Amino acid sequence: MKGTNLGELEELIMLTVALLHDEAYGVAIMKEIKKRCNRISISTVHAALSRLQEKGFVTSRYGGESTERGGRRKHLFKVTTSGQKALEEVKSQRNNLWDDIPSVAFNTQ
């Protein structure tokens, strides 16, 4: 397994995979991220999914109906148990940082 650090983009993609559940495939992931956040290309999504698979944070399978007549089946992704643990750890780290920021830190006056 490659490094276990989880980058911001990887975190965003894994959360989207979990959100989409049984419909988590490249184009659907890209559309959901575009809807909620910002622009992202399909090649960026695929590269991140490949890294996440190498790290053991997601698994994939082919299934479901193709998106067009005569097209290929969808490449569906799912968050693994170790991926879930990595997401929970990142969430805990972020929450701890937010909780420890003094209330005066954001006062600009």
Secondary structure as GFF3:
##gff-version 3
##sequence-region A 1 109
A	DSSP	alpha_helix	8	20	.	.	.	ID=ss1
A	DSSP	three_ten_helix	21	23	.	.	.	ID=ss2
A	DSSP	alpha_helix	26	36	.	.	.	ID=ss3
A	DSSP	alpha_helix	42	55	.	.	.	ID=ss4
A	DSSP	beta_strand	58	63	.	.	.	ID=ss5
A	DSSP	beta_strand	74	79	.	.	.	ID=ss6
A	DSSP	alpha_helix	81	100	.	.	.	ID=ss7
A	DSSP	three_ten_helix	103	106	.	.	.	ID=ss8
###
